[in-house]
Structure formats: C-alpha cells, structure tokens
Amino acid sequence: MKDGTITITNIGVFGVDTGTPILNPGQVAIVALGSIRPKPWVVNNEIVIRQVTTIGATFDHRVVDGDVASRFVQDVASVIEEPALLLD
C-alpha cells in the first residue's frame, strides 16, 4: 500500500464472518467486510431470512475521534443496507 488513507478489505472471500482488521502503517483507518450469509433477521417485528454481513473497523485515534469513527461505520452500514442512499 502506498499513499492511501483508508483501506477497505474483504475478509469474506476467505469465509470469515468477522474480524478485527489491522491498521496499515501510515493510514488512518481500515474497514473489513465479512462474508455474506443468510441469517434470521427481525423485519417489522417478524423473523425473516436476510443476507447479512458484518463490518469491522480500526481507526488511528490520534487522527480520528471515536465518535466520528462510529458515525462513519454507521454511514457505511446504511449504504450497504440501502444502496439507493448513494443517489441522494
């Protein structure tokens, strides 16, 4: 990696559901996406099967405040759940 600020890594290709990504030297964040699997999920108070993934992230807290980092991960999750949000 050279001249990057954030890495996005797909650990799901290895069949891994979740993990703690290790920050690359010189970068401020890394976001890891786990495998996508069918799981029971509550939608409108009913249990249905949905395709679900996990998001893990590591941030350099010398550069990024934890509150800002948390909101960033929430925004990434929102776009994954509803890609049309990118059009707004």
N, C-alpha and C positions, 0 to 999 in steps of 0.2 A: 504494500500500500504506500502510495506517495501522494502528498498534498491533499489528503482527504480530511474532512472534518467529522463526518458520521459514516459508519459502516452499517449496512443492512445485510444480515446473514440469514440464510435459510437452513436451519438445522433439521427441518422436517424432511429433507431429502434423504436423511440418514435414518428415518423412522423415529426420530427423537421428538417427544411431545413438548418438552420444556427444558430449559437450562439457564444458566447464568453466563451470558456472554462476557468474554474478557476484552477489556478495552485495549485497542491498538495504541502503541506509543505515538504521542503527538496528536491524537484525536480526542474529541470531547464526548463522543457517545458511540454506542453500538447497540443496535436493535436486532433481536433474534426472533424469528418466526418459527414456531413448531409445526409438526405435521398436522394436516387437516384430517379429522376423523369424525365419523357420525357419533353423536352423543345425545343423551336425553337433555332437553333444554326446556325451560318454562317460557311459554309464549302465551300472553293473555290468560294467565292462570291455568294453563293446560300444559301437560308434558308432551312434547313433540320431539322427533329426531331432527337434529340440525347438524350441519357441517361446522365443526368448531376447531379453532386453533388457539394457541397461546402466544402471547407477546412477552418477551423478556428484554430488559434494557439495563445497560450500565452507563453511568454518566460520570464525568470528572467534576466532582462537586467544588473544585477550585474555580471552575468556569461557569457551571450551570447550577442554579439553586434547585433543591429537591422539589419545590412546589412547581416550578416551571417545567422540570423534567417529567413530573407526574402528569401535568396537563398535556404535554407533548405526547406521551404514551396514550392517554385517553383520546386525543385527536386522531392518532394513527388507528386506534381500535375503531373509532367511529367511522372512519373512511373505509376500513376493511368490511365493517358490518353493512355500510350503505355507500357503495362507490359513487352513487349519483351526487353525493355531497361535494365531490370534486368539481361538479359543473356549476355550483353556486358561486 
